[in-house]
Amino acid sequence: MASVLDGVDQRTKLAGHNRFELLLFKLIGRQRFGINVFKVQEVIRCPALTQIPKSHTVICGVAHLRGKTIPVLDLSMAIGMSPLARDGENYVIVTEYNRAIQGFLVGAVDRIINIGWDQVNGPPKGSGKESYLTAVTEVENELIEVIDVEKVMKEVIGGQESASEDLIDDANSGVDDHVLIVDDSSVARNQVKRVCAQVGIECTALKDGLEAWEHLSQMVDEGTNISDYYTMIISDVEMPRMDGYTLATKIKSHPEMKDVYLILHTSLSGVFNTSMVEKVGANKFLAKFEPDILVATIQEQLKAYHEKHKDSEI
């Protein structure tokens, strides 16, 4: 199980076809959960952990792996369940999110499955804002829950919430600027909305690629010029029903949408992102969540957008 990332080229091809691989695991009890294999570096038996004074209660300690020190979070505690035993019998899933490496303590690791994003749905209605679910799928008549790791990371580790005020250039904003945000995580949507608000631009926020595609298609049917209406689209990659790569491919292949500026904004790390951005025709890739870099990218595109439209009016 330690070599879960063997065959990275194959997994890249899956991502380009609205498919991915899900590592299934358990916390406490029989319920199985899932995490995208692309975020997993390895799976190991829980090593000896060094306690960190005054750390968050969810952080079990730090593990020392091949010269690196990584925090280990009790994923069961993080989502409001009972803590897992820390006796060395459990497992740690070592992951990379937003260019940071951390481990998640889990009760057991099951297997890897290959599925399509169209088999993955958003959380059930009524889950509420406090839910830690970002998606669900069904495997062998059993509901698999995908945890909103971005929510967990925000609550436990925190991070910069807004862009630095000295980076905000009010001159870039225009009354008609409008950004489409596409992300299944409410935490991620709100983070991007907060940065857009700092710049003074309006947002429409949708929950997955299919919802965004249907929204854009309806606008085209109604005669709306997408690249005139939306200054840019900022889309996640991992989303139920339709992932960001597929959404980008469809947008950039459509004669009425292809000119819109499209940013893929994802917690997925790795060298494959550059080639995937080129493959699907997106304009830029940004790693989550670095608000200063995000605001700089937004303002750069606002400036280019305004210059282009000013030239077209002459």
N, C-alpha and C positions, 0 to 999 in steps of 0.2 A: 504493500500500500504506500510505502514511502516514495515510490517513483510514479506518483499519479500524473505527473506532467510529462511522462514519456510520450512521444508522438505529438509534439506541439503543433507541427505543420498540419496534421490531420484535424486537430481541434480548431485551428484557424479556418480551415475549409468548412467545417461545420458551422462556425459563426457566420460565414458568408452565405449560408443557406437557411437562415432562421432556425438553426439547430444548435444545441450545446450539450455538454455533459454535466450531469448533476451528481455530486457526491452525497450519498445518503448516510445519515448518522442518527443516533438517538441521544437523548439527554437523560431524563428519568422516566421510566415507564416504557410503553410500547410505541408511543408516537414517534414516527420518523420525520426528520427534517432534511432539508437539502441546501447545498451551497454549490455555486458554479465552480467546476474544476479549474477554470482558468485563474481563479483567485487563490488556489491552493498550491503551496510549494511542496509540502510533504505532510504525512500523517505519522505520528510517533506515539509510543507509550509515554505517558506523562513522566517527564524527568524530575529530578530533584529541583525544587523551586526555592529561590531566595526571596524572603519576605521583604517588602518595601514599607518602611515606617510611614504611617499616616496616608497610605494609598487608599484609593477607592475600594470599598468592600468587595466589589466584583472582581478586582484584580487579585488573583491567587498569589502572585509573586512574579519573578522574572526567571526565565530559563536561559542557560548559557549553551548555545548551539553553534559549533564550528566558529568560534571567535566572535559571535554576535550575542548580544543580550537583548531578549525580546520579552515584552510583557505578556502574561498569560491571563486571559479573562475567563471566568466561569460563565459560560454562555447560558446555563440554566438559571443562575441567579440574575443574569443581566435581563432576562425576559420575564422575571417575576416568579420563577419556579424555585423549588428547594435547591440548596447548594449541592454540588456533586462531591463525592468523597475524594479526598486528596491523598490517597494511599498508594499511588503508583499503578493502580489497576485500570484507571481510565486513560483516555487518549487526548492528545493535543493535535488539533488541525492548525498547521502553520500557514498563515495566509498573508497576502500582500494587498492592502487597500490604500488607495490614495498615496502611493509611494512609501508607505510605512508597513513594517512587518510586525505582526502580532500573532499570538496563538490563542485558540479557543479551546478550553477544556470541555470535552464531551464525554458521554457515558460509553458509547460504543460506535464503531464505524462499520457500516454495512457494505455498500458496493457502489460502483459508478454505473449510471444509466445514461443512455443516449436518447434524447427526446427533442421534439420541436417546440419552439416558443409558442406555437399555436395550440399546444397541449397545456399551456400554463395560463392560468387565469388570475385576476386580481383577487385580493382577500374577500371573503364572503361579506355581503352587506350586513351591517350591524356590528362589524368588528370594532368600529370606533377609533378615535384618534389615539387612544392609549395602546392599541394593538401593536404587536411587534411583527405581524405578518406583512409581507410585501407581495406575496403571491402564493398560489396553491396549485398542485397538480395531482393527478391520480395515477398510481402505479399499483397494478395487481389488486384493483378494487380498494386500495387504501389511499387516503388523502395524505399527501406529502406537503408539509408546510415549509415555505421559504421565508427565512427570518430577514427582517429589515436591518441588516448589519450596520448601515449608515446611521440609523437611529441609535443602535447600541453604542457605536463608537462615539457619537456626539454626547450621549449621556455619561459615558464612563471616562473618556479621554478628553472630550471637549475640542477646542480649536478656535481659530479666529472666525467670528461670525459675520463680520462686515468688512468691506474694503477700507483701507486707510483713507481718512478724509482728505489728506493732502494729495491723493491721486485723482480725486474727482474733478473733472473738467466740465463745468456747466455749459461751456460754449458748444459742446458736442451735441447736446440734447435738442430735439426739435419736437414741436407739438404733435406731429404725426408719427413719431417713432413708436413701433410696436414690435414686441418680441414674443415668439411662440416658444414656450418651455414644455418639454416632453420628458417626464420622469415618473416612474412608478413609486418612488419614495417620497412621502410627504415632506420629510426632512430636507431632502435634496431640492425639491421644488421650492420650498420656502427659502432656502439659502440663496438660490438664484434670483428669486423674486426680490429678496432683500437688497441684493447688489443692484438690480435693475432700478429699484426704487431710489437708491442713492444717486443714480445717474439721472433719474427723473423720467424714465420711460415706462410706458404701459406694457402689461404682460397678459397673455392668455396662457394658462397652465393646463395641460392635459396629462392623463395618467399612463398612457402606453402608446406604442407605435401605431397600432391599428386605429385607435381613437383619433390620433393625429392625422393619419392618412385619410380617414373618412371625412374629417373636418376640412382638410385642404381640398379634397376632391369636390366636396359640396361647394366650397368657395369658387373653385374653377367653373363648376356647372352654373353658378350664379353670375359668372362674368367678371369675377374679381381677379386682378393681376396680383399674384402671390408675392412677387418680389417688390411690388410697389406697396403692398399692404404690410408685409412683415419685413422689418429691417434685417432680421436674422432669425434663424431657428436654432435653439440650443437643446440638443437631445441627448438623453442617456443612451447607453448601449443595451444593457441588460433590462429587458422589459417583457412582461407577459404578453401573449398573443402575437406581437410583432416586435422584434428587436430593432435597435437603432441602426444596425448595418442594413437590414432589409428596408427600413423606412428611408434611409439615405439613398439607397439604390433606386427605389421607386420614385423618389422626388427628383433625383438627378437624371432619370431616364424619361421624365415627363416633359414634353415641350412647353407646357404652361407653368411649370414649377422650377425647371432646372437652373434658373438664374438666381434663385434665392440663396443667400449666404447661410451655410449650414455648419454648425459646430457640434462635434461629438464630444460630450462632457461625461466622463466615466471614471469610476473607481477601479476599473480594470487596468492593470499595469502590465508592462512588458513591451518588447520590441515589435510584436506583431501589430500593435495599434497603428504604427506609421504606414505599414503596407496595406492594412485594412482600410484606412482613411483614403488612400490613393485608389484602392480597388473599388470602393463604393462611390467615389466622387465627392466626398465631403470636403469642405474647405479647410477645416482645422480640427485638430484633436487637442483637448484639454483634460488634464487629470483633475479629479475632484480632490478636496474642495479647497482651492487656493483663491480666496476672494480678490486679492490684489492682482493676480494674474488674470482672473476672470474679468475684472473691471477694466483692466488695460486692453484686453482683447475686445470687449464690447465697445469701448470708446474708439478704438482703432477702426472698427467696422463702421461705427456711426459716422466718423469723419469721412471715410471712403464713400459711404452711402450718400451722404449729403453732397459731397463733391460731384459724384456721378450724376445725381439728380439735378444739381445746379447746372452742370454742363449740358444736360439734355433739354433744359428749359431755354437755353440760349439760341 
